[in-house]
Amino acid sequence: MGLSAYERARLKNIKENAKFLNSIKLLESAASLLPPKKKNPNRVVKREKPQNTHSTVVRRSMRLQNLTPSEAKQKEQAPTVEENVQVMKPPGPIEMIPVNQQNDNKAMEQFLNMWSSISQVCYYSLILFCIYENSLNKMKLRQEDVAKVVPGRISSVAIHPSRSRTLVASGDKYGNVGLWNLEDNSADMGIYTFELHSRYVGCLSFCPWNSAQLLSLSYDGTVRCGDVTRTVFDEIYRDEEENFSSFDFFSSDGSVLIVSHWDSQLSLVDRRTPGTTYEGRAPVDLSGPRTVSVHPLQRELCVVAGAGDVCVYDVRQLSQKKLRPVLSLPGHTKSVQSAYFSPVSGNRILTTCADDRLRVFDSSSLSSTVPLLTSIRHNNFTGRWLSRFRAVWDPKQEDCFVIGSMERPRQIQVFHENGNLVHNFWDAENLNSVCSINAMHPTRSILVGGNSSGRLHVFRD
């Protein structure tokens, strides 16, 4: 088929244009203007991320901050300070000088004398269950038995074992430790706050064999012992490259501690030896240990709660390259927050798990298996702003334990090991928040609960 006159004219123009471009060498000139090729075009160049010089501000409603509109406006005008940035405390002892009462030497001296005088040896005493249940019903929360003891969210609580005076201690997420003498009716309510650590105080305990000593452990890698007879908080263990999670007394006289690390290690620390290092350390095949609890009779055994498992270890094998568990406690489907031997016989192990279960295991015969006795449905989802629940035994009645509750009205619950709810502690006027961290007195009818605002609530008869 022949071409039309238009198509023949178009082809002629294309040929003439190509001939003209070749004559002036336009394509070669255009190529010479291009940038030179890179020698290694496959090389990957990492680009640095721009640094954010401005701190991130978390927006919170006025309801969550407990502010009126006028107060909120004043707060927005004030400069913001990063509250989670804490400076590591220097090595060595810290004098017992409270940050909230630095100028009242007489009151502090009276407080130290009181602490020293009540620090006699106290033994655990079990009572009949009917008498125990009746004592729980008599315990009440009064307005004067609620006080803000530490600035931040409470992460640990301890009760002095005195039979005559009521002295409680609490640690918060900023590293502060507060002591409260409930028999002090002065204007400051007998509260003394000490800046001992720079991070979360995960464990706090009066030494059962010498209650003149208060031991505290922090996530910042330090363990301190406050000795009222010397008015100083000694540093007994320090490792700035490690994060500690919990401790328990390993030896029968309380001189040796076993410390759990977040990076899956256990350490033995002898307080009698000079220095602030460990005597022995070994890794464990358990992810993120939360708590460690020593068997009260077979002290070579300890139970450790981890991210997804609970294991019993023989500490005599600590010199090995890796500590193998004697046995494991099955059934936990999520992270386990705590695991404790019953305080007198060690015949039970109590665990608190994020799968909304409280479990009681029979550890009377630690063979290849530990049977599950009870599994209690319990809401353990505390969220981001509350300390996680840790069910703890009552030393007076070791078949009963206490735990916080998310239910309303706000309450603290006491369960029997068979799963029955024994008692609810609540008070519509004085208890309006969740008490995540709780402790029972070893001999008296006293319960202490700590909430996320630094307040302690003391139920007593």
Buried (B, 14 or more C-beta within 10 A) or exposed (E): EEEEEEEEEEEEEEEEEEEEEEEEEEEEEEEEEEEEEEEEEEEEEEEEEEEEEEEEEEEEEEEEEEBEEEEEEEEEEEEEEEEEEBEBBEEEBBEBBBEBBEEBEEBBEBBBEBBBEBBEEBEBEBBEEEEBBEBBEEBEBEEEBBBBBBBBBBBBBBBBBBEEBBBBBBBBBBBBBBBBBBEBEEEEBBBBBBBBBBBBBBBBBBBBBBBBBBBBBBBBBBBBBBBBEBBBBBBBBBBEEBBBBBBBBBBEEBBBBBBBBBEBBBBBBBBEEEEBBBEEBBBBBBEBBBBBBBBBEEBBBBBBBBBBBBBBBBBEEBEEEEBEBBBBBEBBEEBBBBBBBBBBBBBBBBBBBBBBBBBBBBBEEBEEEBEBBBBBEBEBEBEEEBBBBBBBBBBBBBBBBBBBBBEEEBBBBBBBBEEEEBBEBBBEEBBEBBBBBBBBBBBBBBBBBBBBBBBBBBBBE
